[in-house]
């Protein structure tokens, strides 16, 4: 009976950890995607100073998000997002809004891929 209780407890802990990780990744990923969408709309305007500040805020948000995600995920996509977000403020500073828009599109796609394919699921617990 003791072994069964321990086994059930371990299973409950695994499921709880999976749920926590999944909800944390979804929340931070959704926040990042919303920020990227806002920046994509901002690239339509001609205010490069505002765009540069917004890109800098995105970079700061991503650094925090990456620290959280790297605890749970090991992915080349995270490094690619870091590279793209690091380039954005400089591109915006030099008025290259088309390059900023392209970088944002790539970041959005990478974020969606990470959330779709790298995020833990219940099949990970039970397989």
CNS distance restraints for C-alpha pairs under 8 A (distance, minus, plus):
assign (resid   1 and name CA) (resid   5 and name CA) 6.29 0.50 0.50
assign (resid   2 and name CA) (resid   6 and name CA) 6.27 0.50 0.50
assign (resid   3 and name CA) (resid   7 and name CA) 6.04 0.50 0.50
assign (resid   4 and name CA) (resid   8 and name CA) 6.09 0.50 0.50
assign (resid   5 and name CA) (resid   9 and name CA) 6.06 0.50 0.50
assign (resid   6 and name CA) (resid  10 and name CA) 6.14 0.50 0.50
assign (resid   7 and name CA) (resid  11 and name CA) 6.19 0.50 0.50
assign (resid   8 and name CA) (resid  12 and name CA) 6.12 0.50 0.50
assign (resid   9 and name CA) (resid  13 and name CA) 6.16 0.50 0.50
assign (resid  10 and name CA) (resid  14 and name CA) 6.18 0.50 0.50
assign (resid  11 and name CA) (resid  15 and name CA) 6.23 0.50 0.50
assign (resid  12 and name CA) (resid  16 and name CA) 6.04 0.50 0.50
assign (resid  13 and name CA) (resid  17 and name CA) 6.03 0.50 0.50
assign (resid  14 and name CA) (resid  18 and name CA) 6.07 0.50 0.50
assign (resid  14 and name CA) (resid 125 and name CA) 6.74 0.50 0.50
assign (resid  15 and name CA) (resid  19 and name CA) 6.13 0.50 0.50
assign (resid  15 and name CA) (resid 122 and name CA) 7.46 0.50 0.50
assign (resid  15 and name CA) (resid 125 and name CA) 6.85 0.50 0.50
assign (resid  16 and name CA) (resid  20 and name CA) 6.11 0.50 0.50
assign (resid  17 and name CA) (resid  21 and name CA) 6.03 0.50 0.50
assign (resid  18 and name CA) (resid  22 and name CA) 5.98 0.50 0.50
assign (resid  18 and name CA) (resid 120 and name CA) 6.52 0.50 0.50
assign (resid  18 and name CA) (resid 121 and name CA) 6.92 0.50 0.50
assign (resid  18 and name CA) (resid 122 and name CA) 7.20 0.50 0.50
assign (resid  18 and name CA) (resid 125 and name CA) 7.49 0.50 0.50
assign (resid  19 and name CA) (resid  23 and name CA) 6.05 0.50 0.50
assign (resid  20 and name CA) (resid  24 and name CA) 6.06 0.50 0.50
assign (resid  21 and name CA) (resid  25 and name CA) 6.09 0.50 0.50
assign (resid  21 and name CA) (resid  72 and name CA) 7.53 0.50 0.50
assign (resid  21 and name CA) (resid 120 and name CA) 7.24 0.50 0.50
assign (resid  22 and name CA) (resid  26 and name CA) 6.06 0.50 0.50
assign (resid  22 and name CA) (resid 119 and name CA) 6.33 0.50 0.50
assign (resid  22 and name CA) (resid 120 and name CA) 5.98 0.50 0.50
assign (resid  22 and name CA) (resid 121 and name CA) 7.20 0.50 0.50
assign (resid  23 and name CA) (resid  27 and name CA) 6.02 0.50 0.50
assign (resid  24 and name CA) (resid  28 and name CA) 6.17 0.50 0.50
assign (resid  25 and name CA) (resid  29 and name CA) 5.72 0.50 0.50
assign (resid  25 and name CA) (resid  69 and name CA) 6.96 0.50 0.50
assign (resid  25 and name CA) (resid 115 and name CA) 7.29 0.50 0.50
assign (resid  25 and name CA) (resid 119 and name CA) 7.05 0.50 0.50
assign (resid  26 and name CA) (resid  30 and name CA) 5.89 0.50 0.50
assign (resid  26 and name CA) (resid 115 and name CA) 6.94 0.50 0.50
assign (resid  27 and name CA) (resid  31 and name CA) 6.25 0.50 0.50
assign (resid  28 and name CA) (resid  32 and name CA) 6.21 0.50 0.50
assign (resid  28 and name CA) (resid  65 and name CA) 6.61 0.50 0.50
assign (resid  29 and name CA) (resid  33 and name CA) 6.13 0.50 0.50
assign (resid  29 and name CA) (resid 111 and name CA) 6.86 0.50 0.50
assign (resid  29 and name CA) (resid 115 and name CA) 6.93 0.50 0.50
assign (resid  30 and name CA) (resid  34 and name CA) 6.15 0.50 0.50
assign (resid  31 and name CA) (resid  35 and name CA) 6.29 0.50 0.50
assign (resid  32 and name CA) (resid  36 and name CA) 6.19 0.50 0.50
assign (resid  32 and name CA) (resid  58 and name CA) 7.84 0.50 0.50
assign (resid  32 and name CA) (resid  61 and name CA) 7.62 0.50 0.50
assign (resid  32 and name CA) (resid  62 and name CA) 7.35 0.50 0.50
assign (resid  32 and name CA) (resid 111 and name CA) 8.00 0.50 0.50
assign (resid  33 and name CA) (resid  37 and name CA) 6.20 0.50 0.50
assign (resid  33 and name CA) (resid 108 and name CA) 6.28 0.50 0.50
assign (resid  33 and name CA) (resid 111 and name CA) 7.21 0.50 0.50
assign (resid  34 and name CA) (resid  38 and name CA) 6.24 0.50 0.50
assign (resid  35 and name CA) (resid  39 and name CA) 6.23 0.50 0.50
assign (resid  35 and name CA) (resid  58 and name CA) 6.90 0.50 0.50
assign (resid  36 and name CA) (resid  40 and name CA) 6.12 0.50 0.50
assign (resid  36 and name CA) (resid  58 and name CA) 7.67 0.50 0.50
assign (resid  36 and name CA) (resid 104 and name CA) 6.21 0.50 0.50
assign (resid  36 and name CA) (resid 107 and name CA) 7.71 0.50 0.50
assign (resid  36 and name CA) (resid 108 and name CA) 6.64 0.50 0.50
assign (resid  37 and name CA) (resid  41 and name CA) 6.40 0.50 0.50
assign (resid  38 and name CA) (resid  42 and name CA) 6.25 0.50 0.50
assign (resid  39 and name CA) (resid  43 and name CA) 6.26 0.50 0.50
assign (resid  39 and name CA) (resid  51 and name CA) 7.33 0.50 0.50
assign (resid  39 and name CA) (resid  54 and name CA) 6.93 0.50 0.50
assign (resid  39 and name CA) (resid  55 and name CA) 7.41 0.50 0.50
assign (resid  39 and name CA) (resid 104 and name CA) 7.58 0.50 0.50
assign (resid  40 and name CA) (resid  44 and name CA) 7.33 0.50 0.50
assign (resid  40 and name CA) (resid 101 and name CA) 6.00 0.50 0.50
assign (resid  40 and name CA) (resid 104 and name CA) 6.61 0.50 0.50
assign (resid  40 and name CA) (resid 105 and name CA) 7.88 0.50 0.50
assign (resid  41 and name CA) (resid  45 and name CA) 7.73 0.50 0.50
assign (resid  42 and name CA) (resid  51 and name CA) 6.48 0.50 0.50
assign (resid  43 and name CA) (resid  51 and name CA) 6.84 0.50 0.50
assign (resid  43 and name CA) (resid  97 and name CA) 5.87 0.50 0.50
assign (resid  43 and name CA) (resid  98 and name CA) 7.78 0.50 0.50
assign (resid  43 and name CA) (resid 100 and name CA) 7.36 0.50 0.50
assign (resid  43 and name CA) (resid 101 and name CA) 6.37 0.50 0.50
assign (resid  47 and name CA) (resid  51 and name CA) 6.40 0.50 0.50
assign (resid  48 and name CA) (resid  52 and name CA) 5.95 0.50 0.50
assign (resid  48 and name CA) (resid  92 and name CA) 5.95 0.50 0.50
assign (resid  48 and name CA) (resid  93 and name CA) 6.52 0.50 0.50
assign (resid  48 and name CA) (resid  95 and name CA) 5.93 0.50 0.50
assign (resid  48 and name CA) (resid  97 and name CA) 7.84 0.50 0.50
assign (resid  49 and name CA) (resid  53 and name CA) 6.33 0.50 0.50
assign (resid  49 and name CA) (resid  92 and name CA) 7.62 0.50 0.50
assign (resid  49 and name CA) (resid  93 and name CA) 6.90 0.50 0.50
assign (resid  50 and name CA) (resid  54 and name CA) 6.14 0.50 0.50
assign (resid  51 and name CA) (resid  55 and name CA) 6.05 0.50 0.50
assign (resid  51 and name CA) (resid  89 and name CA) 7.93 0.50 0.50
assign (resid  51 and name CA) (resid  92 and name CA) 6.13 0.50 0.50
assign (resid  52 and name CA) (resid  56 and name CA) 6.18 0.50 0.50
assign (resid  52 and name CA) (resid  88 and name CA) 7.66 0.50 0.50
assign (resid  52 and name CA) (resid  89 and name CA) 5.01 0.50 0.50
assign (resid  52 and name CA) (resid  90 and name CA) 7.49 0.50 0.50
assign (resid  52 and name CA) (resid  92 and name CA) 4.92 0.50 0.50
assign (resid  52 and name CA) (resid  93 and name CA) 5.66 0.50 0.50
assign (resid  53 and name CA) (resid  57 and name CA) 6.28 0.50 0.50
assign (resid  53 and name CA) (resid  89 and name CA) 7.33 0.50 0.50
assign (resid  54 and name CA) (resid  58 and name CA) 6.22 0.50 0.50
assign (resid  55 and name CA) (resid  59 and name CA) 6.19 0.50 0.50
assign (resid  55 and name CA) (resid  85 and name CA) 7.51 0.50 0.50
assign (resid  55 and name CA) (resid  88 and name CA) 5.85 0.50 0.50
assign (resid  55 and name CA) (resid  89 and name CA) 5.09 0.50 0.50
assign (resid  55 and name CA) (resid  92 and name CA) 7.51 0.50 0.50
assign (resid  56 and name CA) (resid  60 and name CA) 6.31 0.50 0.50
assign (resid  56 and name CA) (resid  88 and name CA) 7.71 0.50 0.50
assign (resid  56 and name CA) (resid  89 and name CA) 5.56 0.50 0.50
assign (resid  57 and name CA) (resid  61 and name CA) 6.11 0.50 0.50
assign (resid  58 and name CA) (resid  62 and name CA) 6.00 0.50 0.50
assign (resid  58 and name CA) (resid  85 and name CA) 7.14 0.50 0.50
assign (resid  59 and name CA) (resid  63 and name CA) 6.19 0.50 0.50
assign (resid  59 and name CA) (resid  85 and name CA) 5.42 0.50 0.50
assign (resid  59 and name CA) (resid  86 and name CA) 6.26 0.50 0.50
assign (resid  60 and name CA) (resid  64 and name CA) 6.54 0.50 0.50
assign (resid  61 and name CA) (resid  65 and name CA) 6.15 0.50 0.50
assign (resid  62 and name CA) (resid  66 and name CA) 5.76 0.50 0.50
assign (resid  62 and name CA) (resid  82 and name CA) 7.34 0.50 0.50
assign (resid  62 and name CA) (resid  85 and name CA) 7.52 0.50 0.50
assign (resid  63 and name CA) (resid  67 and name CA) 6.28 0.50 0.50
assign (resid  63 and name CA) (resid  82 and name CA) 7.65 0.50 0.50
assign (resid  64 and name CA) (resid  68 and name CA) 6.59 0.50 0.50
assign (resid  65 and name CA) (resid  69 and name CA) 6.08 0.50 0.50
assign (resid  66 and name CA) (resid  70 and name CA) 5.74 0.50 0.50
assign (resid  66 and name CA) (resid  78 and name CA) 7.04 0.50 0.50
assign (resid  67 and name CA) (resid  71 and name CA) 6.89 0.50 0.50
assign (resid  68 and name CA) (resid  72 and name CA) 7.50 0.50 0.50
assign (resid  69 and name CA) (resid  73 and name CA) 5.78 0.50 0.50
assign (resid  70 and name CA) (resid  74 and name CA) 6.13 0.50 0.50
assign (resid  70 and name CA) (resid  78 and name CA) 7.96 0.50 0.50
assign (resid  73 and name CA) (resid 118 and name CA) 6.92 0.50 0.50
assign (resid  73 and name CA) (resid 119 and name CA) 7.77 0.50 0.50
assign (resid  74 and name CA) (resid  78 and name CA) 7.79 0.50 0.50
assign (resid  75 and name CA) (resid  79 and name CA) 7.29 0.50 0.50
assign (resid  75 and name CA) (resid 118 and name CA) 7.88 0.50 0.50
assign (resid  76 and name CA) (resid  80 and name CA) 6.34 0.50 0.50
assign (resid  77 and name CA) (resid  81 and name CA) 6.15 0.50 0.50
assign (resid  77 and name CA) (resid 110 and name CA) 6.19 0.50 0.50
assign (resid  77 and name CA) (resid 111 and name CA) 7.99 0.50 0.50
assign (resid  77 and name CA) (resid 114 and name CA) 6.99 0.50 0.50
assign (resid  78 and name CA) (resid  82 and name CA) 6.22 0.50 0.50
assign (resid  79 and name CA) (resid  83 and name CA) 6.21 0.50 0.50
assign (resid  80 and name CA) (resid  84 and name CA) 6.23 0.50 0.50
assign (resid  80 and name CA) (resid 110 and name CA) 7.90 0.50 0.50
assign (resid  81 and name CA) (resid  85 and name CA) 6.03 0.50 0.50
assign (resid  81 and name CA) (resid 107 and name CA) 5.63 0.50 0.50
assign (resid  81 and name CA) (resid 110 and name CA) 6.80 0.50 0.50
assign (resid  81 and name CA) (resid 111 and name CA) 7.72 0.50 0.50
assign (resid  82 and name CA) (resid  86 and name CA) 6.03 0.50 0.50
assign (resid  83 and name CA) (resid  87 and name CA) 6.42 0.50 0.50
assign (resid  84 and name CA) (resid  88 and name CA) 6.51 0.50 0.50
assign (resid  84 and name CA) (resid 103 and name CA) 5.96 0.50 0.50
assign (resid  84 and name CA) (resid 104 and name CA) 7.84 0.50 0.50
assign (resid  84 and name CA) (resid 106 and name CA) 7.86 0.50 0.50
assign (resid  84 and name CA) (resid 107 and name CA) 6.79 0.50 0.50
assign (resid  85 and name CA) (resid  89 and name CA) 7.74 0.50 0.50
assign (resid  85 and name CA) (resid 103 and name CA) 7.65 0.50 0.50
assign (resid  85 and name CA) (resid 107 and name CA) 7.59 0.50 0.50
assign (resid  86 and name CA) (resid  90 and name CA) 7.95 0.50 0.50
assign (resid  87 and name CA) (resid  91 and name CA) 6.28 0.50 0.50
assign (resid  88 and name CA) (resid  92 and name CA) 6.05 0.50 0.50
assign (resid  88 and name CA) (resid 100 and name CA) 5.73 0.50 0.50
assign (resid  88 and name CA) (resid 103 and name CA) 7.09 0.50 0.50
assign (resid  89 and name CA) (resid  93 and name CA) 6.05 0.50 0.50
assign (resid  90 and name CA) (resid  94 and name CA) 6.41 0.50 0.50
assign (resid  91 and name CA) (resid  95 and name CA) 6.38 0.50 0.50
assign (resid  91 and name CA) (resid  96 and name CA) 5.33 0.50 0.50
assign (resid  91 and name CA) (resid  97 and name CA) 7.21 0.50 0.50
assign (resid  91 and name CA) (resid  99 and name CA) 6.85 0.50 0.50
assign (resid  91 and name CA) (resid 100 and name CA) 6.24 0.50 0.50
assign (resid  92 and name CA) (resid  96 and name CA) 5.66 0.50 0.50
assign (resid  92 and name CA) (resid  97 and name CA) 6.08 0.50 0.50
assign (resid  92 and name CA) (resid 100 and name CA) 6.45 0.50 0.50
assign (resid  96 and name CA) (resid 100 and name CA) 6.41 0.50 0.50
assign (resid  97 and name CA) (resid 101 and name CA) 6.05 0.50 0.50
assign (resid  98 and name CA) (resid 102 and name CA) 6.21 0.50 0.50
assign (resid  99 and name CA) (resid 103 and name CA) 6.09 0.50 0.50
assign (resid 100 and name CA) (resid 104 and name CA) 6.10 0.50 0.50
assign (resid 101 and name CA) (resid 105 and name CA) 6.20 0.50 0.50
assign (resid 102 and name CA) (resid 106 and name CA) 6.31 0.50 0.50
assign (resid 103 and name CA) (resid 107 and name CA) 6.14 0.50 0.50
assign (resid 104 and name CA) (resid 108 and name CA) 6.07 0.50 0.50
assign (resid 105 and name CA) (resid 109 and name CA) 6.29 0.50 0.50
assign (resid 106 and name CA) (resid 110 and name CA) 6.15 0.50 0.50
assign (resid 107 and name CA) (resid 111 and name CA) 6.02 0.50 0.50
assign (resid 108 and name CA) (resid 112 and name CA) 6.17 0.50 0.50
assign (resid 109 and name CA) (resid 113 and name CA) 6.19 0.50 0.50
assign (resid 110 and name CA) (resid 114 and name CA) 6.15 0.50 0.50
assign (resid 111 and name CA) (resid 115 and name CA) 6.15 0.50 0.50
assign (resid 112 and name CA) (resid 116 and name CA) 6.00 0.50 0.50
assign (resid 113 and name CA) (resid 117 and name CA) 5.76 0.50 0.50
assign (resid 113 and name CA) (resid 118 and name CA) 7.42 0.50 0.50
assign (resid 114 and name CA) (resid 118 and name CA) 4.91 0.50 0.50
assign (resid 114 and name CA) (resid 119 and name CA) 6.59 0.50 0.50
assign (resid 115 and name CA) (resid 119 and name CA) 5.32 0.50 0.50
assign (resid 120 and name CA) (resid 124 and name CA) 6.41 0.50 0.50
assign (resid 121 and name CA) (resid 125 and name CA) 7.19 0.50 0.50
assign (resid 122 and name CA) (resid 126 and name CA) 6.44 0.50 0.50
assign (resid 123 and name CA) (resid 127 and name CA) 5.81 0.50 0.50
